[in-house]
Structures are given as structure tokens and as C-alpha cells.
Amino acid sequence: MAMTNPLQFIQQVRSEVAKVVWPTRREVLLTTVMVFIMATLTAIFFAIVDILIRGGLQMLLGMFG
């Protein structure tokens, strides 16, 4: 790996940062809302699955216990 002096390094970093496309406020807001919606739906799904599995196991154990 070639060594560069600190000044070249900082220039290269600034050049790369200038290429970054930053999201708009609206894009950030929409993505954040979508993450909260998906997390809520996932939590609801797993809660329902948990209730169904618990009920099935209680029924199964009730038959044999």
C-alpha cells in the first residue's frame, strides 16, 4: 500500500465526502416512519404466533398431563 502524506489524505477524504448523496429531510422522515411501521407489524406477528404456540402447547399438555 502506497503511503500518502496527511495533506493528500485529507484532500482525498474531502473528495470522497463530496461524492456522497445525502438524503433529503422528507426521505429520512419517510424511511423512519416505514421502519416504525414494519417493527410494529413484526411485533404483532410474533405476538400472535407466540399466543398460538402457547395455546397449542397448553392444549397438548392438558391432554397428556
GROMACS elastic network, one bead per residue, 0.5 to 0.9 nm:
[ bonds ]
;  ai    aj funct       b0    kb
    4     7     6  0.80952   500
    4     8     6  0.61400   500
    4     9     6  0.63500   500
    5     8     6  0.54950   500
    5     9     6  0.63357   500
    5    10     6  0.88911   500
    6    10     6  0.62037   500
    6    11     6  0.86203   500
    7    10     6  0.52483   500
    7    11     6  0.62698   500
    7    12     6  0.86781   500
    8    11     6  0.50397   500
    8    12     6  0.61185   500
    8    13     6  0.85795   500
    9    12     6  0.51149   500
    9    13     6  0.61691   500
    9    14     6  0.86424   500
   10    13     6  0.50258   500
   10    14     6  0.61401   500
   10    15     6  0.85152   500
   11    14     6  0.51701   500
   11    15     6  0.61386   500
   11    16     6  0.86975   500
   12    16     6  0.62076   500
   12    17     6  0.86208   500
   13    16     6  0.51499   500
   13    17     6  0.61182   500
   13    18     6  0.85599   500
   14    17     6  0.51138   500
   14    18     6  0.61462   500
   14    19     6  0.88750   500
   15    18     6  0.52357   500
   15    19     6  0.67980   500
   16    19     6  0.52805   500
   16    20     6  0.70264   500
   17    20     6  0.53693   500
   17    21     6  0.88974   500
   18    21     6  0.81335   500
   23    26     6  0.80341   500
   23    27     6  0.59199   500
   23    28     6  0.64068   500
   24    27     6  0.51836   500
   24    28     6  0.63412   500
   24    29     6  0.86538   500
   25    28     6  0.51799   500
   25    29     6  0.61473   500
   25    30     6  0.86534   500
   26    29     6  0.50745   500
   26    30     6  0.61074   500
   26    31     6  0.85484   500
   27    30     6  0.51812   500
   27    31     6  0.60778   500
   27    32     6  0.84718   500
   28    31     6  0.52457   500
   28    32     6  0.60576   500
   28    33     6  0.86072   500
   29    32     6  0.51622   500
   29    33     6  0.61970   500
   29    34     6  0.86200   500
   30    33     6  0.51605   500
   30    34     6  0.61446   500
   30    35     6  0.86511   500
   31    34     6  0.50210   500
   31    35     6  0.61733   500
   31    36     6  0.87290   500
   32    35     6  0.51296   500
   32    36     6  0.63856   500
   32    37     6  0.87067   500
   33    36     6  0.51909   500
   33    37     6  0.61907   500
   33    38     6  0.86363   500
   34    37     6  0.50295   500
   34    38     6  0.60466   500
   34    39     6  0.84529   500
   35    38     6  0.51858   500
   35    39     6  0.60296   500
   35    40     6  0.85356   500
   36    39     6  0.51114   500
   36    40     6  0.61207   500
   36    41     6  0.86274   500
   37    40     6  0.51572   500
   37    41     6  0.61909   500
   37    42     6  0.85723   500
   38    41     6  0.50829   500
   38    42     6  0.60315   500
   38    43     6  0.85297   500
   39    42     6  0.50949   500
   39    43     6  0.61269   500
   39    44     6  0.86364   500
   40    43     6  0.51061   500
   40    44     6  0.61942   500
   40    45     6  0.85907   500
   41    44     6  0.51132   500
   41    45     6  0.61018   500
   41    46     6  0.86767   500
   42    45     6  0.50599   500
   42    46     6  0.62169   500
   42    47     6  0.85125   500
   43    46     6  0.52921   500
   43    47     6  0.60576   500
   43    48     6  0.86512   500
   44    47     6  0.50680   500
   44    48     6  0.62313   500
   44    49     6  0.86497   500
   45    48     6  0.52665   500
   45    49     6  0.62633   500
   45    50     6  0.86111   500
   46    50     6  0.59442   500
   46    51     6  0.85048   500
   47    50     6  0.50199   500
   47    51     6  0.61723   500
   47    52     6  0.86469   500
   48    51     6  0.50835   500
   48    52     6  0.61880   500
   48    53     6  0.86128   500
   49    52     6  0.51185   500
   49    53     6  0.61200   500
   49    54     6  0.84905   500
   50    53     6  0.51832   500
   50    54     6  0.59866   500
   50    55     6  0.84632   500
   51    54     6  0.51233   500
   51    55     6  0.60322   500
   51    56     6  0.85096   500
   52    55     6  0.51430   500
   52    56     6  0.60792   500
   52    57     6  0.85703   500
   53    56     6  0.50680   500
   53    57     6  0.60899   500
   53    58     6  0.85295   500
   54    57     6  0.51860   500
   54    58     6  0.60949   500
   54    59     6  0.85422   500
   55    58     6  0.51233   500
   55    59     6  0.61161   500
   55    60     6  0.85248   500
   56    59     6  0.51116   500
   56    60     6  0.60663   500
   56    61     6  0.85151   500
   57    61     6  0.59251   500
   57    62     6  0.82517   500
   58    61     6  0.51133   500
   58    62     6  0.58491   500
   58    63     6  0.86262   500
   59    63     6  0.63728   500
   59    64     6  0.89486   500
   60    63     6  0.53182   500
   60    64     6  0.66504   500
   60    65     6  0.83488   500
   61    64     6  0.52527   500
   61    65     6  0.52905   500
   62    65     6  0.52297   500
